[in-house]
Amino acid sequence: MTPGDVEFVQLVVSWTVGVGGAVLVIVRDERRLTEGQRERAWPVASRNAAIYAFSPFCVFIHFVRTRRDARGAAIGLAWLAAIVVVDNGLQFAAGALIDWLAL
């Protein structure tokens, strides 16, 4: 494989983890919101657009919008960090696997 092919695989992994992680966290959190928090959440179409355009950074914004306090910002930042760490780890693993298989 060429370096461009490896980069493409890493891009696909990154997009999958970023979007999938954001969907998992935001949709799961929306099910647990109080009525007041649910009113501040994005409408479904806006949420989906934010996820596809700005994932995983929209996770942080979601928690800030719905919680409106420092605790919400901290939770959002923690989830953002978790998604980014998993994303980077899987990108590294994909590159290492390609090297190990000598593709």
KATA-V413026 format. One record per residue. PHI is phi as a letter, one per 20 degrees, with the letter a starting at -180 (999 if undefined). PSI is psi in degrees with one decimal (NA if undefined). D_CENTER is the distance of its C-alpha to the mean C-alpha in whole Angstrom. Layout:
# KATA-V413026
PHI;PSI;D_CENTER
PHI;PSI;D_CENTER
This chain:
# KATA-V413026
999;147.4;28
e;163.4;28
g;-30.8;25
f;-36.4;24
f;-41.5;23
f;-42.3;22
f;-37.6;19
f;-44.4;19
f;-43.4;18
f;-35.9;15
f;-44.1;14
f;-43.2;14
f;-45.6;12
f;-45.3;9
f;-43.1;9
f;-46.8;9
f;-42.2;6
f;-51.4;4
f;-46.8;5
f;-42.1;6
f;-42.2;4
f;-43.2;4
f;-47.2;7
g;-48.8;8
f;-47.6;8
f;-47.1;9
f;-40.9;12
f;-42.1;13
f;-37.9;13
f;-29.3;15
f;-21.8;18
d;3.3;19
f;148.5;19
f;172.2;23
f;-43.2;25
f;-40.6;24
f;-38.0;21
f;-33.7;20
f;-28.6;22
e;-10.1;20
f;160.7;17
f;147.9;16
f;158.7;18
g;-46.2;17
f;-40.9;17
f;-38.9;16
f;-46.9;13
f;-40.5;12
f;-42.0;13
f;-40.7;11
f;-47.8;8
f;-29.5;9
e;-35.1;11
c;12.8;9
f;145.6;5
e;5.5;3
f;-23.0;7
f;-18.8;8
f;-45.4;7
f;-46.9;9
f;-39.1;12
g;-47.3;11
f;-35.4;13
f;-42.9;15
f;-42.4;16
e;-31.7;17
e;-38.9;19
l;40.8;20
b;175.0;21
f;-34.0;20
f;-42.2;19
f;-41.0;16
f;-40.0;15
f;-41.1;16
f;-45.8;14
f;-41.2;11
f;-37.2;11
f;-44.0;11
f;-39.5;8
f;-46.9;7
f;-41.3;9
f;-43.6;9
f;-42.1;5
f;-40.5;7
f;-45.2;10
f;-42.0;10
g;-50.7;9
f;-39.6;12
f;-42.5;14
f;-32.3;13
f;-44.4;14
f;-43.9;17
f;-39.4;18
f;-44.0;18
f;-41.7;20
f;-39.0;22
f;-41.0;23
f;-43.1;24
f;-44.2;26
f;-38.6;28
f;-7.8;29
l;46.5;30
e;NA;29
